[in-house]
Amino acid sequence: MTAKIIDGRTIAASLRDEIAARTARLSYRPVLVVVLVGQNPASSIYVRNKGRAAAAAGIDSRTLALPESTTEAELIAIVEGLNADPAVDGILVQLPLPPDVRNSAVIEAIDPAKDVDGFHPLNVGRLVDGLPSLAPCTPRGVMKLLDAAAIPISGARAVVLGRSAIVGKPMASLLLGADATVTIAHSRTRNLDAECRRADILVAAVGRPELVRRDWIAPGATVIDVGINRLPNGQLAGDVAFAECAEVAGAITPVPGGVGPMTIACLLENTLEAAAARRAR
Ligand code: GUN
């Protein structure tokens, strides 16, 4: 069979339109502050794209660009200032941070009500408990792709390949919350290919170019590729060997144009929801 292509660009565009329509009805403009430390080129591109998408959706996004020499204490003091600023609805500290700054110390300093990344332990815990929370943007985007493609989740066997705090673990929590039977597989998993072959829904988020091959996919399965890997020839590749897996899968996301556009759209939605919840208090 030939897989249906799940078109993240189109699905994200309609989500952004929906968010723009919601912000247009508000009596205020939600404010997102993105904190960027240093000059990581990939981070700079992400942050620029976030800013553009926010503006188009009626969200006021400001970037605080700090020098690579910023210390942990200085960064925490800046975050605390943003926490205390009533004009700020969402705070996103772009990762990675410089080597001497602990991610955990900075993330724990963010007011959980403004934590639009959903990385604060309080939001992580609420997500695991199945309570309303700000959930990480990429896994949220994957859930929206599954919904838009009308993929049944309840009772389905879902395999999440990768156990990162940004994608794998929250992805597993969201799928479990939607009543999937969830396996988290990773680099130490025995018979990784056989585990993946059991999946009705396979979410690959390991950062290994084209690790997932045709014979890892059950016929008709849904394959979601979160990987964005730069090959030595400069081309982008996902964690899934797209062409060969598309011959077996029932539905599959491309790279680029699959999960990537959804992440930013979900950041905008988290910012809108953080603003609405905070301003209603
Ligand atoms: N770096 C790569 N992905 C992300 C993300 O989703 N949020 C933040 N803050 N940094 C990132």
Boltz pocket constraint, residues with backbone or C-beta under 6 A from the ligand:
constraints:
  - pocket:
      binder: B
      contacts: [[A, 92], [A, 93], [A, 94], [A, 95], [A, 96], [A, 117], [A, 137], [A, 138], [A, 166]]
      max_distance: 6.0
